[in-house]
Amino acid sequence: MTPLAITFLILAIVIVWGGLVASAVFLRRHPEVADYPGGGVDDHREDVAPLERDT
């Protein structure tokens, strides 16, 4: 392998494993959302679906 290929291999490994470590650390510090935003009003749109026709 050329030195350039080894450099890119190391860079790719650092990016992938670094992202994994960073996400694990973030999840360790913030394990769960404490408060969710308020939801919208349920307007029962699934009750009034468009007509389905066989063609």
mmCIF file of the N, C-alpha and C atoms, coordinates in Angstrom:
data_MODEL
# 
_entry.id   MODEL 
# 
loop_
_atom_site.group_PDB 
_atom_site.id 
_atom_site.type_symbol 
_atom_site.label_atom_id 
_atom_site.label_alt_id 
_atom_site.label_comp_id 
_atom_site.label_asym_id 
_atom_site.label_entity_id 
_atom_site.label_seq_id 
_atom_site.pdbx_PDB_ins_code 
_atom_site.Cartn_x 
_atom_site.Cartn_y 
_atom_site.Cartn_z 
_atom_site.occupancy 
_atom_site.B_iso_or_equiv 
_atom_site.pdbx_formal_charge 
_atom_site.auth_seq_id 
_atom_site.auth_comp_id 
_atom_site.auth_asym_id 
_atom_site.auth_atom_id 
_atom_site.pdbx_PDB_model_num 
ATOM 1   N N  . MET A 1 1  ? 0.845   -1.183 0.000   1.00 0.00 ? 1  MET A N  1 
ATOM 2   C CA . MET A 1 1  ? 0.000   0.000  0.000   1.00 0.00 ? 1  MET A CA 1 
ATOM 3   C C  . MET A 1 1  ? 0.884   1.236  0.000   1.00 0.00 ? 1  MET A C  1 
ATOM 4   N N  . THR A 1 2  ? 0.405   2.211  -0.700  1.00 0.00 ? 2  THR A N  1 
ATOM 5   C CA . THR A 1 2  ? 1.154   3.462  -0.763  1.00 0.00 ? 2  THR A CA 1 
ATOM 6   C C  . THR A 1 2  ? 0.903   4.278  0.494   1.00 0.00 ? 2  THR A C  1 
ATOM 7   N N  . PRO A 1 3  ? 1.801   5.197  0.792   1.00 0.00 ? 3  PRO A N  1 
ATOM 8   C CA . PRO A 1 3  ? 1.577   6.045  1.980   1.00 0.00 ? 3  PRO A CA 1 
ATOM 9   C C  . PRO A 1 3  ? 0.279   6.856  1.896   1.00 0.00 ? 3  PRO A C  1 
ATOM 10  N N  . LEU A 1 4  ? -0.106  7.248  0.697   1.00 0.00 ? 4  LEU A N  1 
ATOM 11  C CA . LEU A 1 4  ? -1.361  7.990  0.544   1.00 0.00 ? 4  LEU A CA 1 
ATOM 12  C C  . LEU A 1 4  ? -2.562  7.110  0.890   1.00 0.00 ? 4  LEU A C  1 
ATOM 13  N N  . ALA A 1 5  ? -2.538  5.859  0.465   1.00 0.00 ? 5  ALA A N  1 
ATOM 14  C CA . ALA A 1 5  ? -3.635  4.937  0.778   1.00 0.00 ? 5  ALA A CA 1 
ATOM 15  C C  . ALA A 1 5  ? -3.706  4.669  2.270   1.00 0.00 ? 5  ALA A C  1 
ATOM 16  N N  . ILE A 1 6  ? -2.566  4.513  2.915   1.00 0.00 ? 6  ILE A N  1 
ATOM 17  C CA . ILE A 1 6  ? -2.540  4.287  4.365   1.00 0.00 ? 6  ILE A CA 1 
ATOM 18  C C  . ILE A 1 6  ? -3.086  5.504  5.102   1.00 0.00 ? 6  ILE A C  1 
ATOM 19  N N  . THR A 1 7  ? -2.726  6.689  4.626   1.00 0.00 ? 7  THR A N  1 
ATOM 20  C CA . THR A 1 7  ? -3.222  7.927  5.241   1.00 0.00 ? 7  THR A CA 1 
ATOM 21  C C  . THR A 1 7  ? -4.742  8.008  5.146   1.00 0.00 ? 7  THR A C  1 
ATOM 22  N N  . PHE A 1 8  ? -5.275  7.714  3.957   1.00 0.00 ? 8  PHE A N  1 
ATOM 23  C CA . PHE A 1 8  ? -6.724  7.759  3.797   1.00 0.00 ? 8  PHE A CA 1 
ATOM 24  C C  . PHE A 1 8  ? -7.420  6.658  4.587   1.00 0.00 ? 8  PHE A C  1 
ATOM 25  N N  . LEU A 1 9  ? -6.792  5.503  4.712   1.00 0.00 ? 9  LEU A N  1 
ATOM 26  C CA . LEU A 1 9  ? -7.357  4.429  5.535   1.00 0.00 ? 9  LEU A CA 1 
ATOM 27  C C  . LEU A 1 9  ? -7.442  4.860  6.991   1.00 0.00 ? 9  LEU A C  1 
ATOM 28  N N  . ILE A 1 10 ? -6.380  5.452  7.496   1.00 0.00 ? 10 ILE A N  1 
ATOM 29  C CA . ILE A 1 10 ? -6.372  5.916  8.889   1.00 0.00 ? 10 ILE A CA 1 
ATOM 30  C C  . ILE A 1 10 ? -7.392  7.032  9.081   1.00 0.00 ? 10 ILE A C  1 
ATOM 31  N N  . LEU A 1 11 ? -7.482  7.936  8.115   1.00 0.00 ? 11 LEU A N  1 
ATOM 32  C CA . LEU A 1 11 ? -8.456  9.031  8.199   1.00 0.00 ? 11 LEU A CA 1 
ATOM 33  C C  . LEU A 1 11 ? -9.883  8.475  8.223   1.00 0.00 ? 11 LEU A C  1 
ATOM 34  N N  . ALA A 1 12 ? -10.181 7.506  7.380   1.00 0.00 ? 12 ALA A N  1 
ATOM 35  C CA . ALA A 1 12 ? -11.522 6.920  7.349   1.00 0.00 ? 12 ALA A CA 1 
ATOM 36  C C  . ALA A 1 12 ? -11.839 6.197  8.652   1.00 0.00 ? 12 ALA A C  1 
ATOM 37  N N  . ILE A 1 13 ? -10.858 5.477  9.197   1.00 0.00 ? 13 ILE A N  1 
ATOM 38  C CA . ILE A 1 13 ? -11.069 4.777  10.468  1.00 0.00 ? 13 ILE A CA 1 
ATOM 39  C C  . ILE A 1 13 ? -11.340 5.774  11.591  1.00 0.00 ? 13 ILE A C  1 
ATOM 40  N N  . VAL A 1 14 ? -10.578 6.855  11.613  1.00 0.00 ? 14 VAL A N  1 
ATOM 41  C CA . VAL A 1 14 ? -10.767 7.871  12.651  1.00 0.00 ? 14 VAL A CA 1 
ATOM 42  C C  . VAL A 1 14 ? -12.141 8.527  12.530  1.00 0.00 ? 14 VAL A C  1 
ATOM 43  N N  . ILE A 1 15 ? -12.581 8.789  11.311  1.00 0.00 ? 15 ILE A N  1 
ATOM 44  C CA . ILE A 1 15 ? -13.894 9.422  11.129  1.00 0.00 ? 15 ILE A CA 1 
ATOM 45  C C  . ILE A 1 15 ? -15.013 8.488  11.580  1.00 0.00 ? 15 ILE A C  1 
ATOM 46  N N  . VAL A 1 16 ? -14.962 7.223  11.161  1.00 0.00 ? 16 VAL A N  1 
ATOM 47  C CA . VAL A 1 16 ? -16.045 6.287  11.495  1.00 0.00 ? 16 VAL A CA 1 
ATOM 48  C C  . VAL A 1 16 ? -16.059 5.986  12.986  1.00 0.00 ? 16 VAL A C  1 
ATOM 49  N N  . TRP A 1 17 ? -14.924 5.558  13.543  1.00 0.00 ? 17 TRP A N  1 
ATOM 50  C CA . TRP A 1 17 ? -14.887 5.202  14.959  1.00 0.00 ? 17 TRP A CA 1 
ATOM 51  C C  . TRP A 1 17 ? -15.004 6.436  15.850  1.00 0.00 ? 17 TRP A C  1 
ATOM 52  N N  . GLY A 1 18 ? -14.510 7.565  15.386  1.00 0.00 ? 18 GLY A N  1 
ATOM 53  C CA . GLY A 1 18 ? -14.660 8.803  16.154  1.00 0.00 ? 18 GLY A CA 1 
ATOM 54  C C  . GLY A 1 18 ? -16.119 9.217  16.253  1.00 0.00 ? 18 GLY A C  1 
ATOM 55  N N  . GLY A 1 19 ? -16.860 9.046  15.153  1.00 0.00 ? 19 GLY A N  1 
ATOM 56  C CA . GLY A 1 19 ? -18.289 9.343  15.189  1.00 0.00 ? 19 GLY A CA 1 
ATOM 57  C C  . GLY A 1 19 ? -19.031 8.411  16.125  1.00 0.00 ? 19 GLY A C  1 
ATOM 58  N N  . LEU A 1 20 ? -18.626 7.155  16.135  1.00 0.00 ? 20 LEU A N  1 
ATOM 59  C CA . LEU A 1 20 ? -19.251 6.193  17.044  1.00 0.00 ? 20 LEU A CA 1 
ATOM 60  C C  . LEU A 1 20 ? -18.973 6.557  18.499  1.00 0.00 ? 20 LEU A C  1 
ATOM 61  N N  . VAL A 1 21 ? -17.748 6.897  18.791  1.00 0.00 ? 21 VAL A N  1 
ATOM 62  C CA . VAL A 1 21 ? -17.384 7.274  20.165  1.00 0.00 ? 21 VAL A CA 1 
ATOM 63  C C  . VAL A 1 21 ? -18.090 8.567  20.567  1.00 0.00 ? 21 VAL A C  1 
ATOM 64  N N  . ALA A 1 22 ? -18.122 9.545  19.651  1.00 0.00 ? 22 ALA A N  1 
ATOM 65  C CA . ALA A 1 22 ? -18.783 10.816 19.966  1.00 0.00 ? 22 ALA A CA 1 
ATOM 66  C C  . ALA A 1 22 ? -20.273 10.614 20.226  1.00 0.00 ? 22 ALA A C  1 
ATOM 67  N N  . SER A 1 23 ? -20.930 9.775  19.428  1.00 0.00 ? 23 SER A N  1 
ATOM 68  C CA . SER A 1 23 ? -22.354 9.543  19.653  1.00 0.00 ? 23 SER A CA 1 
ATOM 69  C C  . SER A 1 23 ? -22.595 8.778  20.948  1.00 0.00 ? 23 SER A C  1 
ATOM 70  N N  . ALA A 1 24 ? -21.709 7.852  21.296  1.00 0.00 ? 24 ALA A N  1 
ATOM 71  C CA . ALA A 1 24 ? -21.860 7.130  22.564  1.00 0.00 ? 24 ALA A CA 1 
ATOM 72  C C  . ALA A 1 24 ? -21.685 8.066  23.749  1.00 0.00 ? 24 ALA A C  1 
ATOM 73  N N  . VAL A 1 25 ? -20.721 8.981  23.652  1.00 0.00 ? 25 VAL A N  1 
ATOM 74  C CA . VAL A 1 25 ? -20.509 9.951  24.729  1.00 0.00 ? 25 VAL A CA 1 
ATOM 75  C C  . VAL A 1 25 ? -21.709 10.882 24.842  1.00 0.00 ? 25 VAL A C  1 
ATOM 76  N N  . PHE A 1 26 ? -22.241 11.321 23.706  1.00 0.00 ? 26 PHE A N  1 
ATOM 77  C CA . PHE A 1 26 ? -23.407 12.201 23.736  1.00 0.00 ? 26 PHE A CA 1 
ATOM 78  C C  . PHE A 1 26 ? -24.606 11.497 24.371  1.00 0.00 ? 26 PHE A C  1 
ATOM 79  N N  . LEU A 1 27 ? -24.839 10.235 23.986  1.00 0.00 ? 27 LEU A N  1 
ATOM 80  C CA . LEU A 1 27 ? -25.961 9.496  24.570  1.00 0.00 ? 27 LEU A CA 1 
ATOM 81  C C  . LEU A 1 27 ? -25.745 9.215  26.051  1.00 0.00 ? 27 LEU A C  1 
ATOM 82  N N  . ARG A 1 28 ? -24.502 9.093  26.467  1.00 0.00 ? 28 ARG A N  1 
ATOM 83  C CA . ARG A 1 28 ? -24.199 8.876  27.884  1.00 0.00 ? 28 ARG A CA 1 
ATOM 84  C C  . ARG A 1 28 ? -24.539 10.129 28.691  1.00 0.00 ? 28 ARG A C  1 
ATOM 85  N N  . ARG A 1 29 ? -24.275 11.305 28.104  1.00 0.00 ? 29 ARG A N  1 
ATOM 86  C CA . ARG A 1 29 ? -24.549 12.560 28.816  1.00 0.00 ? 29 ARG A CA 1 
ATOM 87  C C  . ARG A 1 29 ? -26.017 12.958 28.759  1.00 0.00 ? 29 ARG A C  1 
ATOM 88  N N  . HIS A 1 30 ? -26.681 12.662 27.651  1.00 0.00 ? 30 HIS A N  1 
ATOM 89  C CA . HIS A 1 30 ? -28.093 13.014 27.460  1.00 0.00 ? 30 HIS A CA 1 
ATOM 90  C C  . HIS A 1 30 ? -28.860 11.750 27.108  1.00 0.00 ? 30 HIS A C  1 
ATOM 91  N N  . PRO A 1 31 ? -29.179 10.905 28.081  1.00 0.00 ? 31 PRO A N  1 
ATOM 92  C CA . PRO A 1 31 ? -29.741 9.593  27.758  1.00 0.00 ? 31 PRO A CA 1 
ATOM 93  C C  . PRO A 1 31 ? -31.161 9.615  27.212  1.00 0.00 ? 31 PRO A C  1 
ATOM 94  N N  . GLU A 1 32 ? -31.975 10.562 27.629  1.00 0.00 ? 32 GLU A N  1 
ATOM 95  C CA . GLU A 1 32 ? -33.368 10.559 27.201  1.00 0.00 ? 32 GLU A CA 1 
ATOM 96  C C  . GLU A 1 32 ? -33.898 11.981 27.196  1.00 0.00 ? 32 GLU A C  1 
ATOM 97  N N  . VAL A 1 33 ? -34.792 12.256 26.280  1.00 0.00 ? 33 VAL A N  1 
ATOM 98  C CA . VAL A 1 33 ? -35.403 13.578 26.205  1.00 0.00 ? 33 VAL A CA 1 
ATOM 99  C C  . VAL A 1 33 ? -36.325 13.733 27.407  1.00 0.00 ? 33 VAL A C  1 
ATOM 100 N N  . ALA A 1 34 ? -36.123 14.807 28.165  1.00 0.00 ? 34 ALA A N  1 
ATOM 101 C CA . ALA A 1 34 ? -36.904 15.007 29.381  1.00 0.00 ? 34 ALA A CA 1 
ATOM 102 C C  . ALA A 1 34 ? -38.303 15.546 29.073  1.00 0.00 ? 34 ALA A C  1 
ATOM 103 N N  . ASP A 1 35 ? -38.410 16.394 28.047  1.00 0.00 ? 35 ASP A N  1 
ATOM 104 C CA . ASP A 1 35 ? -39.689 17.029 27.764  1.00 0.00 ? 35 ASP A CA 1 
ATOM 105 C C  . ASP A 1 35 ? -39.891 17.090 26.259  1.00 0.00 ? 35 ASP A C  1 
ATOM 106 N N  . TYR A 1 36 ? -40.977 16.530 25.791  1.00 0.00 ? 36 TYR A N  1 
ATOM 107 C CA . TYR A 1 36 ? -41.286 16.551 24.371  1.00 0.00 ? 36 TYR A CA 1 
ATOM 108 C C  . TYR A 1 36 ? -42.134 17.767 24.043  1.00 0.00 ? 36 TYR A C  1 
ATOM 109 N N  . PRO A 1 37 ? -42.033 18.276 22.816  1.00 0.00 ? 37 PRO A N  1 
ATOM 110 C CA . PRO A 1 37 ? -42.884 19.415 22.446  1.00 0.00 ? 37 PRO A CA 1 
ATOM 111 C C  . PRO A 1 37 ? -44.347 18.986 22.353  1.00 0.00 ? 37 PRO A C  1 
ATOM 112 N N  . GLY A 1 38 ? -45.210 19.946 22.507  1.00 0.00 ? 38 GLY A N  1 
ATOM 113 C CA . GLY A 1 38 ? -46.643 19.658 22.466  1.00 0.00 ? 38 GLY A CA 1 
ATOM 114 C C  . GLY A 1 38 ? -47.067 19.164 21.092  1.00 0.00 ? 38 GLY A C  1 
ATOM 115 N N  . GLY A 1 39 ? -48.024 18.281 21.059  1.00 0.00 ? 39 GLY A N  1 
ATOM 116 C CA . GLY A 1 39 ? -48.502 17.731 19.797  1.00 0.00 ? 39 GLY A CA 1 
ATOM 117 C C  . GLY A 1 39 ? -49.634 18.556 19.221  1.00 0.00 ? 39 GLY A C  1 
ATOM 118 N N  . GLY A 1 40 ? -49.972 18.259 17.991  1.00 0.00 ? 40 GLY A N  1 
ATOM 119 C CA . GLY A 1 40 ? -51.060 18.953 17.323  1.00 0.00 ? 40 GLY A CA 1 
ATOM 120 C C  . GLY A 1 40 ? -52.405 18.367 17.701  1.00 0.00 ? 40 GLY A C  1 
ATOM 121 N N  . VAL A 1 41 ? -53.436 18.995 17.222  1.00 0.00 ? 41 VAL A N  1 
ATOM 122 C CA . VAL A 1 41 ? -54.789 18.542 17.484  1.00 0.00 ? 41 VAL A CA 1 
ATOM 123 C C  . VAL A 1 41 ? -55.108 17.395 16.530  1.00 0.00 ? 41 VAL A C  1 
ATOM 124 N N  . ASP A 1 42 ? -55.693 16.332 17.039  1.00 0.00 ? 42 ASP A N  1 
ATOM 125 C CA . ASP A 1 42 ? -56.071 15.191 16.211  1.00 0.00 ? 42 ASP A CA 1 
ATOM 126 C C  . ASP A 1 42 ? -57.344 15.535 15.463  1.00 0.00 ? 42 ASP A C  1 
ATOM 127 N N  . ASP A 1 43 ? -57.261 15.631 14.135  1.00 0.00 ? 43 ASP A N  1 
ATOM 128 C CA . ASP A 1 43 ? -58.435 16.003 13.357  1.00 0.00 ? 43 ASP A CA 1 
ATOM 129 C C  . ASP A 1 43 ? -59.043 14.811 12.614  1.00 0.00 ? 43 ASP A C  1 
ATOM 130 N N  . HIS A 1 44 ? -58.629 13.603 12.919  1.00 0.00 ? 44 HIS A N  1 
ATOM 131 C CA . HIS A 1 44 ? -59.204 12.364 12.384  1.00 0.00 ? 44 HIS A CA 1 
ATOM 132 C C  . HIS A 1 44 ? -59.189 12.331 10.857  1.00 0.00 ? 44 HIS A C  1 
ATOM 133 N N  . ARG A 1 45 ? -58.077 12.727 10.246  1.00 0.00 ? 45 ARG A N  1 
ATOM 134 C CA . ARG A 1 45 ? -58.005 12.699 8.783   1.00 0.00 ? 45 ARG A CA 1 
ATOM 135 C C  . ARG A 1 45 ? -58.027 11.281 8.235   1.00 0.00 ? 45 ARG A C  1 
ATOM 136 N N  . GLU A 1 46 ? -57.607 10.319 9.015   1.00 0.00 ? 46 GLU A N  1 
ATOM 137 C CA . GLU A 1 46 ? -57.638 8.950  8.509   1.00 0.00 ? 46 GLU A CA 1 
ATOM 138 C C  . GLU A 1 46 ? -59.064 8.440  8.371   1.00 0.00 ? 46 GLU A C  1 
ATOM 139 N N  . ASP A 1 47 ? -60.026 9.098  9.042   1.00 0.00 ? 47 ASP A N  1 
ATOM 140 C CA . ASP A 1 47 ? -61.424 8.701  8.923   1.00 0.00 ? 47 ASP A CA 1 
ATOM 141 C C  . ASP A 1 47 ? -62.018 9.127  7.586   1.00 0.00 ? 47 ASP A C  1 
ATOM 142 N N  . VAL A 1 48 ? -61.488 10.191 6.985   1.00 0.00 ? 48 VAL A N  1 
ATOM 143 C CA . VAL A 1 48 ? -61.999 10.717 5.729   1.00 0.00 ? 48 VAL A CA 1 
ATOM 144 C C  . VAL A 1 48 ? -60.909 10.513 4.678   1.00 0.00 ? 48 VAL A C  1 
ATOM 145 N N  . ALA A 1 49 ? -60.762 9.282  4.240   1.00 0.00 ? 49 ALA A N  1 
ATOM 146 C CA . ALA A 1 49 ? -59.727 8.970  3.269   1.00 0.00 ? 49 ALA A CA 1 
ATOM 147 C C  . ALA A 1 49 ? -60.258 9.169  1.861   1.00 0.00 ? 49 ALA A C  1 
ATOM 148 N N  . PRO A 1 50 ? -59.360 9.374  0.888   1.00 0.00 ? 50 PRO A N  1 
ATOM 149 C CA . PRO A 1 50 ? -59.835 9.477  -0.501  1.00 0.00 ? 50 PRO A CA 1 
ATOM 150 C C  . PRO A 1 50 ? -60.425 8.140  -0.975  1.00 0.00 ? 50 PRO A C  1 
ATOM 151 N N  . LEU A 1 51 ? -61.302 8.222  -1.943  1.00 0.00 ? 51 LEU A N  1 
ATOM 152 C CA . LEU A 1 51 ? -61.937 7.028  -2.467  1.00 0.00 ? 51 LEU A CA 1 
ATOM 153 C C  . LEU A 1 51 ? -60.915 6.155  -3.187  1.00 0.00 ? 51 LEU A C  1 
ATOM 154 N N  . GLU A 1 52 ? -61.029 4.850  -2.985  1.00 0.00 ? 52 GLU A N  1 
ATOM 155 C CA . GLU A 1 52 ? -60.171 3.908  -3.693  1.00 0.00 ? 52 GLU A CA 1 
ATOM 156 C C  . GLU A 1 52 ? -61.016 3.181  -4.723  1.00 0.00 ? 52 GLU A C  1 
ATOM 157 N N  . ARG A 1 53 ? -60.576 3.233  -5.968  1.00 0.00 ? 53 ARG A N  1 
ATOM 158 C CA . ARG A 1 53 ? -61.320 2.604  -7.048  1.00 0.00 ? 53 ARG A CA 1 
ATOM 159 C C  . ARG A 1 53 ? -60.449 1.603  -7.758  1.00 0.00 ? 53 ARG A C  1 
ATOM 160 N N  . ASP A 1 54 ? -61.039 0.489  -8.149  1.00 0.00 ? 54 ASP A N  1 
ATOM 161 C CA . ASP A 1 54 ? -60.318 -0.492 -8.961  1.00 0.00 ? 54 ASP A CA 1 
ATOM 162 C C  . ASP A 1 54 ? -60.337 -0.019 -10.413 1.00 0.00 ? 54 ASP A C  1 
ATOM 163 N N  . THR A 1 55 ? -59.187 -0.035 -11.022 1.00 0.00 ? 55 THR A N  1 
ATOM 164 C CA . THR A 1 55 ? -59.135 0.372  -12.430 1.00 0.00 ? 55 THR A CA 1 
ATOM 165 C C  . THR A 1 55 ? -58.646 -0.748 -13.299 1.00 0.00 ? 55 THR A C  1 
# 
